[in-house]
Amino acid sequence: MLVLTADFLVVVSMVGTPYVIAAVQMDGTPSFSALLLSVGVVSMLVAILYVVLLLRFIRGWVVGSKAQKAVITDSKSLSSINPQSAFATSTYYSAGLEITLPTVSVVVVCHNEAHQLSDLIDALKAQTIKDFELIWVDDHSNDTTQLLMQSTINYMQDVKVLVSSGTGKKQGLRTGIEAAKGDLILVTDADCQPAPGWLEAMMGAYKSSSADVLIGPVTMVGACRSSSADVLKGPVAMVDVHQTSSADVVKVPVKMSESPNITSLPTDRKSCWKELQQLEFATLVASGMAGAAAGKPFIANGANMGFKKSVWLMLHNQLLFQRLSGDDVFLIHAVKQQKGLIHAVFDPEAMVKTRSVTSISAFFRQRRRWLSKAPAYRDKDILFTQWVVAGINLWMLMVAIALPFNTVLMGLLLPLGFVKLVLDAVFISRFSAFFGINPRALNVVILFIIYPFYVFSLGLTLLKSPKHW
């Protein structure tokens, strides 16, 4: 739910903090009452705006969840159809009517991902729908990533392995999408693992909604601690692989999972650090889905998105390829400008799991990369969200810093914090079960307390733009 710009953070911090401290230092002077009243008015304003924003998210989540339940109810008559055989020809029959599904291409861009690619390969092999095109795009890896990609040609129906025409994820996606033959493009990341029904759920949502863009759900699980050598641990098979640069066949050792199942990703949630990551990440994803369901889409997660190839080709010049990140968000904004249809998929079968990070430094590098595109935002909904979320957190931080100078401010800080904590808890209670998380109340409070400091420190990291994805 956090989206902010460094400029906004610096201005508010440099101007607001001295203002609040000045107010409390003038205790007993005629100006004190006026300044304290001003602080109270600002506190009330940010609280009202935050209430408006969170009620939008809560309402959107309720609307999206109810719509998904209606879809499930309407589709019960199709439950006897075998998805694998029914979709093999992209056509099945219901109540005497012929229903044709769209052709789909899955595009995955990878850069030095050999240490974690086997989980994604297993998940794609386990899909209930087998009739899809898989396009791997190698972003100039210098490990065995491309060889692992090539190995899938031996046991999957329709596979292409390409080398990116540029550098970075955006250029890799361009290479893959332009080569795709599907009407519907689905994208995920190398460190992810889609549920077995992912393709079926996303294709069904596309068919029923006729959306230009699908926002899929993503949840976070335990971190991957494996190294490049871990790829070869466990059952191993030697497979024939055709090198992209020649017709020579080489033998490549590839880890073969004994049970290609989504549960093979680590799911340890006992660590407080992991649970805080899961909770913060789920809040971010849920906000994007709820915003779309409420008619105010503003963000998506590139680990689980779908879109019409024709729409992407029409709008790709608006995706700001010079920016390191934003292949997902800028597409959302471009489609909104063209009055396109953006649909959030509230189907647990469409879930994609991604890994948490193991260190605080890695966490901030990841978030910094995600937020590096924030200065280029022009969409009013994401601008409103970033100002409100950053505003209430930074204002609470500034009032808290000024608190030692005058305890009168406690009367402002406590109501403001109470309103925020209650709204956060209500929203979390709406989506936590859907994402498979069960946050402890203590961790919800911990995240609430540290979030203003997180906003401030993360904003400072944006003063220097990241160079690598």
C-alpha positions as CSV (number, residue, x, y, z in Angstrom):
1,M,0.0,0.0,0.0
2,L,3.1,2.2,0.2
3,V,3.8,4.3,-2.9
4,L,5.6,7.6,-2.5
5,T,8.1,9.9,-4.1
6,A,11.4,11.1,-2.6
7,D,10.5,14.7,-3.3
8,F,7.3,14.4,-1.3
9,L,9.1,12.8,1.6
10,V,11.8,15.4,1.7
11,V,9.4,18.4,1.5
12,V,7.1,17.1,4.2
13,S,9.9,16.1,6.5
14,M,11.9,19.3,6.2
15,V,9.0,21.6,6.4
16,G,6.6,19.7,8.7
17,T,8.9,18.6,11.5
18,P,10.2,22.0,12.4
19,Y,6.7,23.3,12.2
20,V,5.3,20.8,14.7
21,I,8.3,21.3,17.0
22,A,7.9,25.0,16.9
23,A,4.3,24.6,17.9
24,V,5.1,22.8,21.1
25,Q,8.1,24.9,22.0
26,M,5.8,28.0,22.1
27,D,3.7,26.5,24.9
28,G,2.2,29.3,26.9
29,T,2.5,31.9,24.2
30,P,-0.4,33.4,22.3
31,S,0.8,31.7,19.1
32,F,0.8,28.3,20.7
33,S,-2.9,27.7,20.7
34,A,-3.1,28.8,17.0
35,L,-0.3,26.5,16.0
36,L,-1.6,23.6,18.0
37,L,-5.0,24.1,16.4
38,S,-3.3,24.0,13.0
39,V,-1.5,20.7,13.9
40,G,-4.9,19.3,15.0
41,V,-6.6,20.4,11.7
42,V,-3.8,18.7,9.6
43,S,-4.1,15.6,11.7
44,M,-7.9,15.5,11.1
45,L,-7.4,16.1,7.4
46,V,-5.0,13.2,6.9
47,A,-7.2,11.0,9.1
48,I,-10.2,11.7,6.9
49,L,-8.3,11.1,3.7
50,Y,-7.0,7.8,5.1
51,V,-10.5,6.8,6.1
52,V,-11.7,7.5,2.5
53,L,-8.9,5.5,1.0
54,L,-9.2,2.5,3.3
55,L,-13.0,2.4,3.0
56,R,-12.5,2.3,-0.8
57,F,-10.1,-0.7,-0.4
58,I,-12.4,-2.5,2.0
59,R,-15.5,-1.9,-0.2
60,G,-13.5,-3.0,-3.3
61,W,-12.4,-6.2,-1.6
62,V,-16.0,-7.1,-0.6
63,V,-17.2,-6.3,-4.1
64,G,-14.5,-8.4,-5.8
65,S,-15.0,-11.3,-3.4
66,K,-18.8,-11.4,-4.0
67,A,-18.4,-11.2,-7.7
68,Q,-16.0,-14.2,-7.6
69,K,-18.5,-16.2,-5.5
70,A,-21.2,-15.5,-8.1
71,V,-18.9,-16.7,-10.9
72,I,-18.2,-19.9,-9.0
73,T,-22.0,-20.4,-8.5
74,D,-22.7,-19.9,-12.2
75,S,-20.0,-22.3,-13.2
76,K,-21.0,-25.3,-11.0
77,S,-22.7,-26.9,-14.0
78,L,-19.2,-27.1,-15.7
79,S,-17.6,-28.9,-12.7
80,S,-18.0,-32.3,-14.3
81,I,-15.8,-31.3,-17.2
82,N,-12.2,-32.6,-17.1
83,P,-10.2,-29.3,-17.5
84,Q,-7.2,-31.0,-18.9
85,S,-8.9,-32.8,-21.7
86,A,-11.6,-30.2,-22.2
87,F,-9.1,-27.4,-22.8
88,A,-6.7,-29.4,-24.8
89,T,-8.3,-28.2,-28.0
90,S,-9.3,-24.8,-26.4
91,T,-13.0,-25.7,-27.0
92,Y,-15.6,-27.4,-24.8
93,Y,-19.4,-27.7,-24.7
94,S,-21.8,-26.7,-22.0
95,A,-25.6,-26.8,-22.3
96,G,-25.2,-27.5,-26.0
97,L,-23.2,-24.4,-26.6
98,E,-19.7,-24.4,-28.0
99,I,-17.3,-22.3,-25.8
100,T,-13.9,-21.4,-27.2
101,L,-11.1,-20.3,-24.9
102,P,-8.4,-17.8,-26.0
103,T,-5.0,-19.0,-27.0
104,V,-2.5,-18.2,-24.3
105,S,1.2,-17.5,-24.1
106,V,3.1,-17.5,-20.8
107,V,6.2,-15.2,-20.9
108,V,8.9,-15.5,-18.3
109,V,12.1,-13.3,-18.3
110,C,15.0,-14.6,-16.3
111,H,18.5,-13.3,-15.4
112,N,20.8,-15.7,-13.5
113,E,17.9,-17.7,-12.0
114,A,19.3,-21.2,-12.2
115,H,19.2,-21.6,-8.5
116,Q,15.4,-21.3,-8.3
117,L,14.0,-22.0,-11.7
118,S,13.2,-25.7,-11.1
119,D,10.2,-24.8,-8.8
120,L,8.6,-22.7,-11.6
121,I,9.2,-25.4,-14.2
122,D,7.5,-28.0,-11.9
123,A,4.6,-25.6,-11.4
124,L,4.1,-25.1,-15.1
125,K,4.3,-28.8,-15.8
126,A,1.6,-29.3,-13.2
127,Q,-1.0,-26.9,-14.8
128,T,-4.4,-28.4,-15.3
129,I,-4.4,-26.9,-18.8
130,K,-1.6,-28.2,-21.0
131,D,-2.4,-26.4,-24.3
132,F,-0.4,-23.2,-23.9
133,E,2.7,-21.6,-25.4
134,L,5.7,-21.1,-23.0
135,I,8.2,-18.5,-23.9
136,W,11.4,-18.2,-21.9
137,V,13.5,-15.0,-22.4
138,D,17.0,-15.1,-21.1
139,D,18.3,-11.7,-20.1
140,H,21.9,-12.5,-20.8
141,S,22.5,-14.9,-17.9
142,N,26.0,-16.1,-17.2
143,D,24.9,-19.2,-15.2
144,T,23.0,-22.3,-16.4
145,T,19.6,-20.5,-16.7
146,Q,19.3,-20.9,-20.4
147,L,20.2,-24.6,-20.3
148,L,17.4,-25.2,-17.8
149,M,15.0,-23.3,-20.1
150,Q,16.1,-25.4,-23.0
151,S,15.5,-28.6,-21.0
152,T,11.7,-27.9,-20.9
153,I,11.5,-28.5,-24.7
154,N,11.9,-32.2,-24.0
155,Y,8.7,-32.6,-21.8
156,M,6.4,-29.6,-22.6
157,Q,4.3,-29.1,-25.7
158,D,5.1,-25.7,-27.0
159,V,8.3,-24.0,-25.8
160,K,10.4,-21.1,-27.2
161,V,13.7,-20.1,-25.7
162,L,14.8,-16.6,-26.7
163,V,17.6,-14.2,-25.8
164,S,16.5,-10.7,-25.0
165,S,17.1,-8.1,-27.6
166,G,18.1,-5.6,-24.9
167,T,18.8,-5.6,-21.2
168,G,16.5,-5.6,-18.2
169,K,13.1,-7.1,-17.6
170,K,11.1,-4.7,-19.7
171,Q,13.2,-5.4,-22.8
172,G,13.0,-9.1,-22.1
173,L,9.2,-8.9,-22.0
174,R,9.1,-7.0,-25.2
175,T,11.2,-9.7,-26.9
176,G,8.8,-12.4,-25.6
177,I,5.5,-10.7,-26.2
178,E,6.4,-9.7,-29.7
179,A,7.2,-13.4,-30.5
180,A,4.1,-14.8,-28.7
181,K,1.3,-16.3,-30.8
182,G,-1.3,-16.2,-28.0
183,D,-4.2,-13.8,-27.9
184,L,-3.8,-13.6,-24.1
185,I,-0.3,-13.0,-22.5
186,L,0.3,-14.2,-19.0
187,V,3.5,-13.2,-17.2
188,T,5.1,-14.4,-14.0
189,D,8.6,-14.3,-12.5
190,A,11.4,-16.9,-12.2
191,D,11.2,-17.0,-8.4
192,C,7.4,-17.7,-8.5
193,Q,5.3,-20.8,-8.4
194,P,1.7,-20.6,-9.8
195,A,-1.0,-22.9,-8.4
196,P,-2.0,-25.8,-10.6
197,G,-5.2,-24.1,-11.6
198,W,-3.5,-20.8,-12.4
199,L,-3.8,-21.0,-16.2
200,E,-7.4,-22.3,-16.0
201,A,-8.5,-19.6,-13.6
202,M,-6.8,-16.7,-15.4
203,M,-8.1,-17.9,-18.8
204,G,-11.6,-18.3,-17.3
205,A,-11.5,-14.8,-15.9
206,Y,-10.4,-13.4,-19.2
207,K,-13.2,-15.2,-21.0
208,S,-15.9,-14.1,-18.6
209,S,-14.7,-10.5,-18.2
210,S,-13.3,-9.7,-21.7
211,A,-10.8,-7.6,-19.8
212,D,-7.9,-5.8,-21.4
213,V,-5.8,-6.5,-18.3
214,L,-6.0,-9.1,-15.6
215,I,-4.6,-8.4,-12.1
216,G,-3.8,-11.8,-10.5
217,P,-3.2,-12.5,-6.8
218,V,0.3,-13.0,-5.4
219,T,1.3,-14.3,-1.9
220,M,4.6,-14.5,-0.3
221,V,6.2,-17.5,1.3
222,G,9.5,-18.4,2.9
223,A,12.7,-17.3,1.3
224,C,14.8,-19.4,-1.0
225,R,18.2,-20.2,0.6
226,S,19.6,-22.4,-2.1
227,S,22.7,-21.6,-4.1
228,S,23.5,-22.4,-7.7
229,A,24.8,-25.8,-6.5
230,D,21.5,-26.6,-4.9
231,V,19.9,-26.9,-8.3
232,L,21.6,-30.3,-8.7
233,K,20.6,-31.6,-5.2
234,G,17.9,-34.3,-5.0
235,P,16.8,-36.6,-7.9
236,V,18.7,-35.6,-11.1
237,A,18.1,-36.5,-14.7
238,M,20.4,-35.9,-17.6
239,V,18.4,-34.4,-20.5
240,D,19.2,-33.6,-24.1
241,V,19.3,-29.9,-24.8
242,H,19.8,-28.2,-28.1
243,Q,22.0,-25.1,-27.7
244,T,20.5,-21.9,-29.1
245,S,23.6,-21.1,-30.9
246,S,24.1,-24.4,-32.7
247,A,22.4,-27.7,-33.5
248,D,24.7,-29.6,-31.1
249,V,23.0,-31.6,-28.4
250,V,24.5,-31.4,-24.9
251,K,23.6,-33.3,-21.7
252,V,22.5,-31.0,-18.9
253,P,21.8,-32.1,-15.3
254,V,18.4,-30.9,-14.2
255,K,16.8,-31.4,-10.8
256,M,13.6,-33.4,-11.2
257,S,11.2,-32.7,-8.3
258,E,9.6,-35.9,-6.9
259,S,6.3,-34.1,-6.5
260,P,5.8,-31.1,-8.7
261,N,3.4,-29.3,-6.4
262,I,3.0,-25.7,-5.3
263,T,3.8,-26.8,-1.7
264,S,7.4,-27.4,-2.7
265,L,8.1,-23.8,-2.0
266,P,9.1,-23.2,1.6
267,T,6.2,-22.1,3.7
268,D,7.7,-21.4,7.1
269,R,5.9,-18.5,8.7
270,K,7.1,-18.7,12.2
271,S,9.7,-16.0,11.8
272,C,8.5,-12.5,12.8
273,W,10.6,-11.0,9.9
274,K,9.0,-13.4,7.4
275,E,5.5,-12.7,8.7
276,L,6.0,-8.9,8.6
277,Q,7.1,-9.2,5.0
278,Q,4.2,-11.4,4.1
279,L,1.8,-9.0,5.8
280,E,3.2,-5.9,4.1
281,F,3.3,-7.6,0.7
282,A,-0.2,-8.9,1.0
283,T,-1.4,-5.5,1.9
284,L,0.2,-4.1,-1.2
285,V,-1.3,-6.7,-3.5
286,A,-4.7,-6.6,-1.9
287,S,-4.8,-2.8,-2.2
288,G,-4.2,-3.1,-6.0
289,M,-6.9,-5.8,-6.4
290,A,-9.4,-3.9,-4.2
291,G,-8.7,-0.7,-6.0
292,A,-9.5,-2.3,-9.4
293,A,-12.6,-3.9,-8.0
294,A,-13.7,-0.5,-6.8
295,G,-13.2,1.0,-10.2
296,K,-10.0,2.7,-9.2
297,P,-7.1,0.5,-10.5
298,F,-3.7,1.9,-9.8
299,I,-1.1,-0.9,-9.3
300,A,-0.5,-4.5,-10.2
301,N,2.2,-7.1,-9.5
302,G,4.2,-8.3,-12.5
303,A,4.5,-11.8,-10.9
304,N,0.9,-12.5,-11.9
305,M,-0.7,-10.5,-14.7
306,G,-2.5,-11.1,-17.9
307,F,-3.3,-8.9,-20.9
308,K,-4.3,-8.9,-24.5
309,K,-1.3,-9.0,-26.8
310,S,-3.0,-6.5,-29.1
311,V,-3.5,-4.0,-26.2
312,W,0.2,-4.3,-25.2
313,L,1.4,-3.8,-28.8
314,M,-0.9,-0.7,-29.1
315,L,0.3,0.9,-25.8
316,H,3.9,-0.4,-25.4
317,N,5.4,3.0,-26.3
318,Q,3.8,4.4,-23.1
319,L,5.5,1.9,-20.8
320,L,8.6,4.0,-20.3
321,F,11.3,1.5,-21.2
322,Q,13.9,3.9,-19.9
323,R,12.7,3.2,-16.4
324,L,14.2,0.2,-14.6
325,S,10.8,-1.0,-13.2
326,G,7.1,-0.5,-14.0
327,D,6.3,-3.0,-16.7
328,D,3.1,-3.7,-14.6
329,V,2.1,-0.3,-13.3
330,F,2.6,1.7,-16.4
331,L,0.5,-0.8,-18.4
332,I,-2.3,-0.3,-15.9
333,H,-2.1,3.5,-16.3
334,A,-1.9,3.4,-20.1
335,V,-5.0,1.1,-20.3
336,K,-6.9,3.4,-17.9
337,Q,-6.1,6.4,-20.2
338,Q,-7.6,4.5,-23.1
339,K,-10.7,3.7,-21.0
340,G,-9.8,0.0,-21.2
341,L,-11.2,-2.7,-18.9
342,I,-9.0,-3.8,-15.9
343,H,-10.2,-6.8,-13.9
344,A,-8.9,-8.2,-10.6
345,V,-9.1,-12.0,-10.3
346,F,-10.3,-13.0,-6.8
347,D,-9.9,-16.7,-7.5
348,P,-7.6,-18.6,-5.1
349,E,-6.9,-21.0,-7.9
350,A,-5.2,-18.1,-9.7
351,M,-2.7,-17.6,-6.9
352,V,1.0,-17.3,-7.5
353,K,3.5,-17.8,-4.7
354,T,6.7,-15.7,-4.5
355,R,9.6,-15.9,-2.1
356,S,10.4,-13.4,0.7
357,V,14.0,-12.1,1.1
358,T,16.3,-13.2,3.8
359,S,17.9,-9.8,4.9
360,I,16.8,-6.3,5.5
361,S,19.3,-4.9,3.0
362,A,17.9,-7.2,0.3
363,F,14.3,-6.1,1.3
364,F,15.2,-2.4,0.8
365,R,16.9,-3.1,-2.5
366,Q,13.8,-4.8,-3.8
367,R,11.4,-2.1,-2.5
368,R,13.7,0.6,-3.8
369,R,13.7,-1.0,-7.3
370,W,9.9,-1.2,-7.2
371,L,9.5,2.4,-6.2
372,S,12.1,3.8,-8.6
373,K,9.4,4.5,-11.1
374,A,7.3,6.6,-8.7
375,P,8.5,10.0,-9.9
376,A,7.0,9.1,-13.3
377,Y,3.5,8.5,-12.0
378,R,0.8,10.7,-13.6
379,D,-2.3,8.6,-12.7
380,K,-4.5,10.4,-10.2
381,D,-5.5,7.3,-8.2
382,I,-1.9,6.3,-7.5
383,L,-0.9,9.8,-6.7
384,F,-3.8,10.1,-4.3
385,T,-2.8,6.8,-2.7
386,Q,0.9,7.8,-2.3
387,W,0.1,11.1,-0.8
388,V,-2.4,9.8,1.7
389,V,-0.4,6.8,2.8
390,A,2.9,8.7,3.0
391,G,1.2,11.7,4.5
392,I,-0.5,10.0,7.5
393,N,2.6,7.9,8.3
394,L,5.0,10.9,8.1
395,W,2.7,13.1,10.0
396,M,2.4,10.6,12.8
397,L,6.2,10.3,12.8
398,M,6.6,14.0,13.1
399,V,4.1,14.4,15.9
400,A,5.7,11.5,17.7
401,I,9.1,13.2,17.4
402,A,7.7,16.4,18.8
403,L,5.9,14.6,21.7
404,P,8.8,14.9,24.2
405,F,8.6,18.7,23.9
406,N,4.9,18.8,24.9
407,T,2.7,15.9,26.0
408,V,-0.4,17.8,24.8
409,L,0.3,16.3,21.4
410,M,-0.6,12.9,22.8
411,G,-4.2,14.0,22.5
412,L,-3.7,14.3,18.7
413,L,-1.4,11.3,18.2
414,L,-3.5,8.7,20.0
415,P,-6.8,9.3,18.1
416,L,-5.0,9.5,14.7
417,G,-3.1,6.3,15.5
418,F,-6.3,4.5,16.7
419,V,-8.2,5.3,13.5
420,K,-5.3,4.1,11.3
421,L,-4.8,0.9,13.4
422,V,-8.5,0.0,13.3
423,L,-8.8,0.6,9.6
424,D,-5.7,-1.4,8.9
425,A,-6.9,-4.3,11.0
426,V,-10.3,-4.4,9.3
427,F,-8.7,-4.4,5.9
428,I,-6.2,-7.1,6.9
429,S,-9.0,-9.3,8.3
430,R,-10.8,-9.1,4.9
431,F,-7.9,-10.5,2.8
432,S,-5.6,-12.5,5.1
433,A,-7.4,-15.8,4.6
434,F,-7.4,-15.4,0.8
435,F,-3.7,-15.0,0.7
436,G,-3.1,-17.9,3.1
437,I,-1.6,-15.8,5.9
438,N,-2.7,-15.7,9.5
439,P,-0.9,-12.7,11.0
440,R,-0.6,-12.5,14.8
441,A,-2.1,-9.4,16.4
442,L,1.3,-8.6,17.8
443,N,2.8,-8.4,14.4
444,V,0.0,-6.2,13.1
445,V,0.8,-3.8,15.9
446,I,4.6,-4.1,15.2
447,L,4.0,-3.3,11.6
448,F,1.8,-0.3,12.5
449,I,4.5,1.1,14.8
450,I,7.5,0.7,12.5
451,Y,5.7,1.6,9.3
452,P,6.2,5.4,9.6
453,F,10.0,4.8,10.1
454,Y,9.8,2.4,7.1
455,V,8.2,5.0,4.9
456,F,10.8,7.6,5.9
457,S,13.8,5.4,5.4
458,L,12.5,3.9,2.2
459,G,11.9,7.4,0.8
460,L,15.5,8.4,1.5
461,T,16.7,5.4,-0.5
462,L,14.9,6.7,-3.6
463,L,17.2,9.7,-3.7
464,K,19.6,7.5,-5.6
465,S,18.1,5.5,-8.5
466,P,18.8,1.7,-8.7
467,K,20.8,0.5,-11.7
468,H,19.9,-3.2,-11.9
469,W,16.8,-5.3,-11.7
